[in-house]
Amino acid sequence: MSRCDAVVVEVNGDDAVVELPARAAACGSCKDSAACGETFLGDGGIRRYRLANRIGARVGDHVQLGIADGMLWQASLASYVFPLLLALAAAWVGQGWGGDSAAAAGLLLGLAGGLWLLRRRELRARRDPAMISLQFPTQEIRFEDMK
């Protein structure tokens, strides 16, 4: 499970809004964590996420956002590939039915349908503790022998 540190900035009912720093490492295995969060448009900026608050976190609490292994890969695949394939398939069907204008309409309808399904999946993932969860960071205590 990948983890990153976050701060609770808002609590609304059963949800907590957590804020991640502009350059949080995506995982512990990156050599250059400063590169995480950057896009071709510049810095990614501070990111906020609304998640189920199962741990009773309060505003100002430092928490860890845990993401199940493979979830980032699945999310990127679903975000980029699925809507594109659905748009292309709808454009192909539209082309067969009515030419270029129907293909353009099919492309837009397929893309809209893919984005709608992606949004539904995102809302389900926010509620599934096996995919994304909040946790309080654990502190390791070491006792040393007194000589």
N, C-alpha and C positions, 0 to 999 in steps of 0.2 A: 504494500500500500504506500503510495506517495503521500508525503505530508508537506505542508507549508504553514508558516506562522501567519496568524491574522489577528485582528483586534475587532471586538464587537463594538459597533458604533450606533446600533439602534436595535431595540427589541419591540416587536409588535405582536402581541398575543403569543402564538406558538412558534413564531418565526423570529430569527435573528438576522440582522444585516451585518456581515463581516466585511472588513476592509483589508485588502492585501496591499503591501507596499508596491510602488511602481516597478521595482525590479526584484521580484521574489523568484527564487529558483524554482523551476518546475519539478525537479527531483534532486535527490542527493548525489546523483552520479555525474552531473554536469561539471565540466572542468571550468567553464566560464559562466558562472551564474549571473554576471552582469549583463550578458547578452539576452537573458530571458526577459520576456515582456516587451522587447523592442519589435517594432514592425517596420515595414518599408515606408510608413508614413511618419515615423518618428517614435518617441517613447510611447509605451502603452498607457502610461498614466496610472493613477490609483484605481484599482478595480474593486467593486463592491458586489457582493452576492447575497441574495436572500435564501436562507436555508432553514430547515426545521430545527428548532432549538430544543433538542431532546435532553440536553445536559443542564438546562436552567442557567445558561450564561446570562450575565448582566452587562450593561453598557460599560465599556472600559476593560473588560476581561480579555486577557491574552489567551487565545485558543489556537488549536491546530486544525486545519482543514485537511481531512483525509480523503483521498481519492483512490478507489479500488484499482488494483493492477489491471492494465489493459483498457481502463475507462477512457483515458486521453486518446488512445489510438482509435477506439470505437467512436468517440465523439467527433474526432476530426474526419474520420471516414464518413460518418453520417452527415456531417455538416457540409462537406464539399462534394462527395461523390454521389450520394443518394439524390439530392435535389437536381443535380446536373443530369444524371441518368434518367430521372423521371421527366425532366424538361425535354431532353432529346427524344425520348420515346413518344411523348405527346406530340412533339413537332413532326415526327415521322408518321404518326397516325393522321395528323392534320394534313400533311402533304398528300397522303393517299386519298383523303376524302375530298379536298377542295383546293389544292394548289398552294401557292406561296402565302397568301393571306391566312388561310386556315392553318398552315404550318406555324406562322408567327403567333397566331392566337393559341394554338396548341402548346407552343413553347412557353408562353406566358402562363397559361393555365397549369401546365406541368410543374413549372418552377414555383408557382404560388402553392400548389398542392404539396410539393416537397417541403417547402418552408413551413407550411401549416402542420404537417406531420412531425417535422423536426421540433417545432415549438411544443407540441403535445408530449413528445418524448422527454424534452427538457423538464417540463413541469412534473412528470412522473419521477424523473431521476432526482429532483430536489427532495422528494419525500421518501426515497428509498435509502435507508441507512447502510445498505450493503454497497451502494455506489459512492455516495458522498456523505460524509459525516463530520460533525464538529466534535472535538475532544479537548479536554484540558491537557496542557502539556504535562508530562510526568517529569518529576525531578528525581534524579538518582542521588541517593545519600550513601556516602562511603564512610565507613568507620575505620580508623587507623589504630593499630596497636600502640598503646602508650608504653614506652620503654623507660 
